[in-house]
Amino acid sequence: MGRRHDTISFLSDYGSEDEFVGVVHSVLRSIAPHAAIVDVTHGIAAHDVRAGGLALARSAQYLCPGVVLAVVDPGVGTDRRAVAIEVGNGESVLVGPDNGLLAPAVAMVGGADRAVSLTDPAWHLPTPGSTFDGRDVFAPVAAHLATGVDLTELGDQIQPAGLFPGVLPVAVTEVDGLHAEVLWVDRFGNIQLNVGPEELDGLGPGDRFGIRLANRLVPAQRVSAYDDVPAGGLGVLVDSGGLVSVVAARTSAAAHLGLAAGAAVILTVDADADRSATSVHLGDRPVSHTPGET
């Protein structure tokens, strides 16, 4: 027998309109009635494996030890593998598709100890089709793991190094500044970049920056709280995930700048952008840009 787990943390792109989340909950409860189920989120955009992987990585170090069930699975029904990955010397096991969804969280907690491909149908539900592995494969496996079934009973052991990697962009410093990408826009409109505080410090001294977006150069001030951002302006701060975010005070920086996940930006230390900026209105609050740029 393996280790018994009291918590199953569940993330998916299932949303709340259909019965999918409730059905998975019921499958989990039918096999592991002792386990508490934590819904991390079911608001991942449909099929967005990268967004699901980032959300799982942001959450990983705060989740209770136990089983993590993650399903963002556009390849359901194909030959992509279904896997379970043990981490933390058996403290937790991640269950889901081997499509890069689990990889960022596995890396965040120190890497995989053991992994299996879920090839033994004895641990799955009988199914009339192959389009709902969240219900028929991943949920029953997660629940059986919570009851103490050992990982190796669930299928063929595989090398952790052979798991599908998560592909995350890396910020690159070039002559015109730090080329970054928007990883995430939260519900408040804060724009998380793939930039750490040390990379921001590496741009140069001072607390005033330029944010270049296509043909605009927008000034921003380094702050430590949302309400420290000057009225009508933008700020850059280190967010709760330890990454740099572009923010505004009590409004959406993303709406002002027209940015979404995947957008490219360039960060610079640019005093000229700050001194010569004029104010324009985007949405309901002013944001600045340099004269002559649109």
NORZI-V346725 format. One record per pair of residues at least 4 apart in sequence whose ideal C-beta (glycine too) atoms are under 8 Angstrom apart, sorted by sequence separation. I is the first residue (numbers start at 1). J is the second residue. D is the distance in Angstrom with one decimal. If there is no record, write none. Layout:
I;J;D / I;J;D
This chain:
14;18;6.9 / 19;23;5.3 / 20;24;6.5 / 21;25;6.4 / 22;26;6.5 / 23;27;6.6 / 24;28;6.4 / 25;29;6.2 / 26;30;6.2 / 27;31;6.9 / 28;32;5.9 / 29;33;5.4 / 44;48;5.7 / 48;52;6.2 / 49;53;6.1 / 50;54;6.3 / 51;55;6.3 / 52;56;6.2 / 53;57;6.2 / 54;58;6.3 / 55;59;6.3 / 56;60;6.2 / 59;63;5.7 / 76;80;8.0 / 86;90;5.9 / 87;91;7.1 / 88;92;5.3 / 97;101;6.0 / 98;102;7.5 / 102;106;5.6 / 103;107;6.3 / 104;108;6.3 / 105;109;6.6 / 107;111;6.5 / 120;124;8.0 / 132;136;5.7 / 133;137;4.2 / 134;138;5.3 / 135;139;5.6 / 136;140;7.3 / 137;141;6.2 / 138;142;6.0 / 139;143;6.3 / 140;144;6.2 / 141;145;6.4 / 142;146;6.6 / 143;147;6.8 / 145;149;5.7 / 149;153;5.5 / 158;162;5.8 / 173;177;7.5 / 174;178;7.9 / 185;189;6.4 / 186;190;5.0 / 195;199;4.9 / 196;200;7.4 / 197;201;6.3 / 198;202;6.3 / 199;203;7.5 / 212;216;7.1 / 224;228;6.2 / 229;233;5.7 / 238;242;6.5 / 239;243;5.8 / 248;252;6.7 / 251;255;7.5 / 252;256;6.5 / 253;257;6.2 / 254;258;7.7 / 259;263;4.6 / 270;274;7.1 / 271;275;6.1 / 272;276;5.8 / 273;277;6.1 / 281;285;7.3 / 282;286;7.8 / 289;293;5.3 / 15;20;7.6 / 16;21;6.8 / 63;68;6.4 / 75;80;4.1 / 87;92;5.3 / 96;101;5.5 / 106;111;6.3 / 118;123;7.3 / 127;132;7.2 / 133;138;5.7 / 134;139;6.1 / 144;149;4.2 / 149;154;6.9 / 152;157;6.0 / 158;163;7.4 / 173;178;5.3 / 174;179;5.8 / 185;190;7.0 / 195;200;6.0 / 212;217;5.1 / 213;218;6.7 / 223;228;3.8 / 229;234;6.6 / 230;235;8.0 / 238;243;7.1 / 239;244;7.4 / 248;253;4.3 / 251;256;7.2 / 254;259;5.0 / 268;273;7.5 / 281;286;5.3 / 282;287;5.0 / 289;294;7.8 / 14;20;4.0 / 15;21;7.8 / 29;35;8.0 / 45;51;5.8 / 86;92;7.5 / 87;93;7.3 / 96;102;5.3 / 106;112;5.4 / 118;124;7.6 / 145;151;7.2 / 172;178;7.4 / 173;179;7.5 / 185;191;5.7 / 186;192;7.3 / 203;209;7.0 / 211;217;7.3 / 212;218;7.8 / 223;229;5.5 / 229;235;3.8 / 238;244;6.1 / 239;245;4.3 / 247;253;5.3 / 253;259;7.8 / 254;260;6.9 / 259;265;7.3 / 280;286;6.7 / 281;287;7.7 / 14;21;5.0 / 28;35;6.8 / 44;51;5.3 / 73;80;7.9 / 86;93;5.1 / 87;94;6.7 / 171;178;5.6 / 172;179;4.8 / 184;191;8.0 / 185;192;7.4 / 210;217;5.0 / 211;218;4.6 / 228;235;6.6 / 237;244;7.3 / 238;245;7.7 / 246;253;5.1 / 279;286;4.4 / 280;287;6.5 / 12;20;7.4 / 29;37;7.5 / 44;52;4.5 / 60;68;7.9 / 85;93;6.7 / 94;102;4.8 / 127;135;7.9 / 171;179;6.4 / 184;192;4.4 / 210;218;7.0 / 211;219;7.6 / 221;229;7.0 / 236;244;5.8 / 237;245;5.9 / 248;256;6.3 / 279;287;7.4 / 280;288;7.2 / 12;21;6.9 / 28;37;5.9 / 84;93;5.5 / 85;94;4.7 / 127;136;4.2 / 145;154;7.7 / 171;180;4.5 / 182;191;5.6 / 183;192;4.9 / 200;209;7.9 / 210;219;6.1 / 211;220;5.4 / 221;230;6.5 / 226;235;7.4 / 236;245;7.1 / 279;288;5.4 / 280;289;5.9 / 14;24;7.7 / 84;94;7.1 / 85;95;7.9 / 125;135;6.8 / 126;136;8.0 / 144;154;7.4 / 171;181;7.4 / 182;192;7.1 / 183;193;6.5 / 209;219;7.3 / 210;220;7.4 / 236;246;5.7 / 237;247;5.9 / 278;288;6.5 / 10;21;7.8 / 44;55;6.2 / 84;95;4.8 / 94;105;6.5 / 125;136;4.6 / 182;193;6.3 / 183;194;5.3 / 208;219;6.6 / 209;220;5.0 / 226;237;7.7 / 235;246;7.3 / 236;247;7.4 / 246;257;7.4 / 277;288;3.8 / 278;289;7.0 / 12;24;7.7 / 25;37;5.9 / 56;68;7.4 / 83;95;7.5 / 94;106;6.4 / 124;136;5.7 / 125;137;7.8 / 169;181;4.4 / 181;193;6.9 / 208;220;7.5 / 209;221;7.6 / 221;233;6.5 / 223;235;4.0 / 225;237;7.3 / 234;246;6.0 / 235;247;5.0 / 277;289;6.5 / 278;290;7.6 / 83;96;7.0 / 124;137;5.0 / 141;154;5.9 / 180;193;4.6 / 181;194;5.2 / 208;221;5.7 / 209;222;6.8 / 220;233;7.1 / 221;234;7.6 / 222;235;7.0 / 223;236;7.2 / 224;237;6.0 / 234;247;7.1 / 235;248;7.1 / 246;259;8.0 / 277;290;5.9 / 278;291;5.6 / 10;24;6.9 / 41;55;6.0 / 56;70;5.5 / 82;96;7.6 / 83;97;7.4 / 125;139;7.9 / 169;183;7.8 / 180;194;5.7 / 207;221;6.0 / 208;222;7.3 / 219;233;7.2 / 220;234;4.1 / 221;235;5.5 / 222;236;5.4 / 223;237;5.1 / 224;238;7.9 / 234;248;5.7 / 235;249;7.6 / 276;290;5.7 / 10;25;7.8 / 40;55;7.1 / 82;97;6.1 / 83;98;4.5 / 125;140;5.4 / 168;183;7.8 / 180;195;5.0 / 207;222;3.8 / 219;234;7.3 / 220;235;5.9 / 221;236;7.5 / 222;237;7.0 / 233;248;7.5 / 276;291;6.3 / 40;56;7.4 / 81;97;7.4 / 82;98;7.0 / 124;140;5.8 / 218;234;6.3 / 220;236;5.1 / 80;97;5.8 / 81;98;3.9 / 85;102;6.0 / 92;109;7.3 / 123;140;6.0 / 124;141;7.2 / 178;195;6.6 / 273;290;5.8 / 10;28;7.7 / 21;39;7.3 / 52;70;6.6 / 80;98;6.1 / 123;141;5.5 / 229;247;6.2 / 231;249;6.8 / 272;290;7.8 / 40;59;5.4 / 53;72;7.9 / 80;99;5.6 / 83;102;7.3 / 87;106;6.0 / 98;117;7.7 / 118;137;6.0 / 229;248;5.8 / 230;249;7.8 / 234;253;5.9 / 246;265;7.7 / 8;28;5.8 / 52;72;3.7 / 118;138;7.9 / 229;249;4.2 / 21;42;5.3 / 51;72;7.8 / 76;97;7.4 / 85;106;5.8 / 88;109;6.0 / 123;144;5.5 / 178;199;6.1 / 226;247;5.5 / 228;249;7.7 / 75;97;6.6 / 87;109;5.0 / 88;110;6.9 / 171;193;7.3 / 178;200;7.8 / 200;222;7.7 / 226;248;7.7 / 227;249;5.3 / 234;256;7.3 / 40;63;7.3 / 49;72;5.2 / 65;88;7.0 / 73;96;7.4 / 87;110;6.7 / 90;113;6.9 / 95;118;7.9 / 118;141;5.6 / 171;194;5.3 / 211;234;7.0 / 226;249;5.6 / 227;250;7.3 / 234;257;7.8 / 244;267;7.9 / 8;32;7.0 / 48;72;6.5 / 68;92;6.2 / 70;94;6.6 / 72;96;7.9 / 73;97;4.5 / 75;99;5.8 / 87;111;7.2 / 89;113;6.2 / 170;194;6.8 / 171;195;5.0 / 178;202;7.8 / 223;247;7.5 / 226;250;7.0 / 258;282;7.6 / 38;63;7.2 / 47;72;6.9 / 49;74;7.0 / 67;92;7.1 / 68;93;7.2 / 70;95;7.3 / 71;96;5.7 / 72;97;7.6 / 74;99;7.7 / 87;112;6.0 / 88;113;7.5 / 169;194;5.2 / 178;203;6.0 / 211;236;7.9 / 257;282;7.3 / 16;42;6.3 / 38;64;6.9 / 65;91;4.3 / 66;92;6.0 / 67;93;5.3 / 68;94;4.5 / 69;95;5.2 / 70;96;4.1 / 71;97;7.1 / 73;99;6.9 / 86;112;6.8 / 87;113;6.1 / 123;149;7.4 / 168;194;6.8 / 173;199;7.6 / 177;203;7.2 / 220;246;6.4 / 256;282;4.7 / 8;35;5.0 / 10;37;5.9 / 15;42;5.8 / 16;43;7.9 / 47;74;4.1 / 65;92;5.2 / 67;94;7.9 / 68;95;6.9 / 69;96;6.8 / 72;99;7.9 / 85;112;4.9 / 86;113;4.7 / 209;236;5.8 / 255;282;7.7 / 256;283;5.7 / 6;34;6.6 / 7;35;6.3 / 8;36;7.4 / 9;37;7.9 / 10;38;6.8 / 11;39;8.0 / 14;42;4.9 / 15;43;6.9 / 44;72;5.5 / 67;95;6.4 / 73;101;7.7 / 86;114;4.5 / 171;199;5.8 / 255;283;5.3 / 6;35;5.8 / 7;36;5.3 / 8;37;5.1 / 9;38;4.5 / 10;39;5.5 / 11;40;4.2 / 12;41;8.0 / 13;42;7.2 / 63;92;7.5 / 72;101;5.3 / 85;114;7.6 / 86;115;7.0 / 173;202;7.1 / 256;285;6.7 / 5;35;6.7 / 6;36;6.4 / 7;37;7.9 / 8;38;7.2 / 10;40;6.4 / 11;41;5.7 / 12;42;5.0 / 13;43;8.0 / 85;115;4.6 / 123;153;7.6 / 257;287;7.2 / 7;38;6.2 / 9;40;5.4 / 11;42;7.3 / 13;44;4.1 / 15;46;7.7 / 35;66;7.4 / 70;101;5.6 / 84;115;7.0 / 123;154;5.5 / 236;267;7.7 / 252;283;7.6 / 256;287;4.9 / 10;42;7.8 / 12;44;6.7 / 13;45;6.5 / 35;67;7.6 / 70;102;6.1 / 83;115;5.9 / 84;116;5.4 / 251;283;7.6 / 11;44;7.1 / 13;46;5.2 / 83;116;6.7 / 120;153;7.3 / 177;210;7.5 / 251;284;7.3 / 13;47;6.7 / 83;117;5.8 / 84;118;6.2 / 120;154;5.8 / 251;285;5.4 / 13;48;6.6 / 70;105;7.7 / 82;117;6.9 / 83;118;6.4 / 116;151;5.5 / 120;155;4.8 / 177;212;6.7 / 211;246;6.4 / 81;117;5.0 / 82;118;4.1 / 97;133;7.4 / 116;152;6.4 / 118;154;5.5 / 119;155;3.8 / 176;212;7.6 / 190;226;8.0 / 200;236;6.9 / 68;105;7.2 / 81;118;7.7 / 114;151;5.7 / 118;155;4.7 / 119;156;5.1 / 248;285;7.1 / 114;152;7.5 / 116;154;5.4 / 117;155;4.9 / 200;238;7.9 / 13;52;6.4 / 116;155;4.7 / 117;156;4.9 / 218;257;7.0 / 12;52;7.8 / 116;156;6.3 / 11;52;6.5 / 28;69;7.7 / 97;138;7.9 / 116;157;5.3 / 117;158;5.2 / 197;238;4.8 / 96;138;6.0 / 115;157;7.2 / 116;158;6.3 / 95;138;5.3 / 114;157;6.8 / 115;158;5.1 / 11;55;6.4 / 115;159;7.4 / 200;244;5.3 / 213;257;6.2 / 11;56;5.7 / 24;69;7.7 / 56;101;7.0 / 60;105;4.1 / 115;160;4.9 / 197;242;7.3 / 199;244;7.5 / 213;258;7.9 / 56;102;7.1 / 59;105;7.6 / 95;141;5.5 / 114;160;7.3 / 196;242;6.9 / 211;257;7.7 / 213;259;7.3 / 24;71;7.9 / 53;100;6.0 / 57;104;3.7 / 61;108;6.4 / 95;142;4.6 / 113;160;7.6 / 192;239;6.1 / 196;243;6.3 / 197;244;6.5 / 232;279;6.6 / 11;59;7.5 / 53;101;5.0 / 56;104;6.6 / 57;105;4.8 / 60;108;4.6 / 61;109;6.6 / 112;160;3.6 / 115;163;6.1 / 195;243;6.4 / 196;244;7.0 / 52;101;5.2 / 53;102;7.3 / 56;105;4.2 / 60;109;5.4 / 93;142;8.0 / 111;160;7.0 / 190;239;6.9 / 192;241;6.9 / 194;243;7.2 / 195;244;4.2 / 9;59;7.7 / 49;99;5.5 / 50;100;7.5 / 53;103;6.6 / 54;104;6.4 / 57;107;7.6 / 95;145;6.9 / 193;243;6.4 / 213;263;7.8 / 49;100;5.6 / 53;104;4.5 / 57;108;4.9 / 82;133;6.3 / 112;163;6.8 / 192;243;5.5 / 193;244;5.0 / 217;268;7.9 / 219;270;7.6 / 49;101;5.2 / 53;105;7.1 / 93;145;5.2 / 192;244;7.7 / 193;245;6.7 / 213;265;5.9 / 77;130;4.1 / 192;245;4.8 / 193;246;6.9 / 212;265;6.7 / 217;270;6.8 / 232;285;5.5 / 234;287;6.5 / 9;63;4.8 / 76;130;7.1 / 77;131;5.5 / 191;245;5.8 / 211;265;5.7 / 212;266;4.0 / 219;273;4.9 / 231;285;7.9 / 232;286;3.8 / 233;287;7.3 / 9;64;6.9 / 76;131;5.8 / 82;137;5.3 / 190;245;4.9 / 191;246;4.2 / 211;266;7.5 / 212;267;7.8 / 218;273;7.5 / 219;274;4.4 / 232;287;6.8 / 233;288;6.8 / 7;63;7.8 / 76;132;7.4 / 77;133;7.8 / 82;138;6.7 / 190;246;7.4 / 191;247;7.3 / 211;267;6.3 / 212;268;6.6 / 217;273;4.8 / 232;288;7.8 / 7;64;4.2 / 9;66;6.6 / 11;68;7.6 / 14;71;7.3 / 76;133;5.2 / 84;141;6.2 / 106;163;7.5 / 190;247;4.9 / 210;267;7.3 / 6;64;7.8 / 7;65;7.1 / 8;66;6.1 / 9;67;7.3 / 11;69;7.4 / 12;70;7.1 / 13;71;7.4 / 93;151;6.5 / 209;267;5.8 / 210;268;4.3 / 219;277;5.0 / 7;66;3.5 / 8;67;4.7 / 9;68;4.8 / 10;69;4.7 / 11;70;4.7 / 12;71;4.4 / 13;72;4.6 / 82;141;7.8 / 107;166;7.3 / 189;248;7.1 / 209;268;6.5 / 210;269;7.3 / 218;277;7.8 / 5;65;7.2 / 6;66;6.3 / 7;67;7.3 / 8;68;7.7 / 9;69;7.0 / 10;70;7.8 / 11;71;7.5 / 12;72;6.5 / 73;133;6.3 / 103;163;6.4 / 183;243;7.3 / 209;269;5.9 / 210;270;3.4 / 5;66;4.0 / 8;69;5.8 / 11;72;7.8 / 73;134;7.1 / 84;145;6.7 / 102;163;7.5 / 103;164;6.6 / 208;269;7.2 / 209;270;6.9 / 5;67;5.1 / 71;133;7.4 / 103;165;5.2 / 104;166;4.3 / 189;251;6.9 / 191;253;5.3 / 208;270;7.7 / 71;134;4.2 / 103;166;3.5 / 189;252;2.5 / 190;253;6.2 / 191;254;5.3 / 206;269;5.9 / 208;271;6.4 / 210;273;3.9 / 100;164;5.0 / 102;166;7.9 / 104;168;6.5 / 180;244;8.0 / 188;252;6.8 / 189;253;5.4 / 190;254;7.4 / 203;267;6.3 / 205;269;7.6 / 210;274;7.6 / 69;134;8.0 / 86;151;5.4 / 98;163;5.9 / 99;164;5.7 / 100;165;6.2 / 101;166;7.6 / 189;254;4.3 / 203;268;6.8 / 204;269;4.1 / 206;271;7.4 / 98;164;4.8 / 100;166;4.5 / 189;255;5.5 / 191;257;7.2 / 203;269;4.7 / 208;274;4.8 / 71;138;5.7 / 84;151;5.8 / 100;167;6.4 / 189;256;7.9 / 200;267;7.1 / 191;259;5.6 / 69;138;5.8 / 185;254;4.5 / 218;287;6.3 / 219;288;5.3 / 69;139;6.7 / 84;154;5.9 / 218;288;6.1 / 84;155;7.9 / 218;289;5.7 / 193;265;6.9 / 195;267;6.9 / 217;289;6.5 / 69;142;4.3 / 216;289;4.8 / 217;290;4.9 / 185;259;6.9 / 193;267;7.7 / 216;290;7.7 / 67;142;4.8 / 83;158;7.3 / 85;160;7.0 / 185;260;6.1 / 67;143;8.0 / 185;261;6.0 / 217;293;6.4 / 81;158;7.8 / 182;259;5.5 / 184;261;5.9 / 216;293;5.2 / 67;145;5.0 / 85;163;6.9 / 182;260;6.7 / 183;261;6.5 / 215;293;5.6 / 216;294;7.1 / 67;146;5.1 / 182;261;5.4 / 215;294;6.3 / 66;146;6.9 / 83;163;6.8 / 182;262;6.3 / 181;262;6.6 / 182;263;4.5 / 181;263;7.1 / 182;264;7.9 / 81;164;7.9 / 181;264;5.8 / 182;265;6.8 / 180;264;7.4 / 181;265;7.5 / 179;264;6.9 / 180;265;5.4 / 180;266;7.2 / 3;90;5.2 / 5;92;7.8 / 179;266;5.5 / 180;267;6.0 / 2;90;7.2 / 3;91;7.9 / 5;93;7.5 / 178;266;6.7 / 177;266;4.3 / 178;267;4.4 / 176;266;6.2 / 177;267;5.5 / 178;268;7.4 / 177;268;3.7 / 176;268;7.0 / 27;125;7.0 / 27;135;5.8 / 35;143;7.2 / 31;140;6.0 / 57;166;7.9 / 24;134;5.5 / 32;142;8.0 / 24;135;5.7 / 28;139;5.5 / 32;143;4.0 / 35;146;4.5 / 20;132;7.6 / 23;135;5.5 / 27;139;4.2 / 31;143;3.5 / 32;144;7.5 / 34;146;7.6 / 27;140;6.1 / 30;143;7.6 / 31;144;6.1 / 34;147;7.9 / 53;166;4.9 / 20;134;6.8 / 28;142;6.5 / 32;146;4.1 / 54;168;7.6 / 20;135;7.6 / 24;139;4.8 / 28;143;4.8 / 31;146;7.8 / 32;147;5.2 / 27;143;6.8 / 31;147;6.7 / 50;166;7.6 / 50;167;7.4 / 28;146;7.8 / 50;168;7.8 / 14;134;7.2 / 12;134;6.5 / 58;184;8.0 / 54;183;5.8 / 55;184;7.8 / 54;184;5.9 / 51;184;7.2 / 8;142;5.6 / 8;143;7.2 / 8;146;5.7 / 5;145;6.6 / 6;146;7.5 / 5;146;4.5 / 4;146;7.0 / 2;145;7.0 / 4;147;6.5 / 5;148;8.0 / 4;148;4.2 / 3;148;6.6 / 2;148;5.5 / 1;148;4.7 / 2;149;6.0 / 1;149;7.2 / 2;150;3.6 / 1;150;6.1 / 2;151;6.1 / 58;241;5.1 / 51;261;6.5 / 50;261;8.0
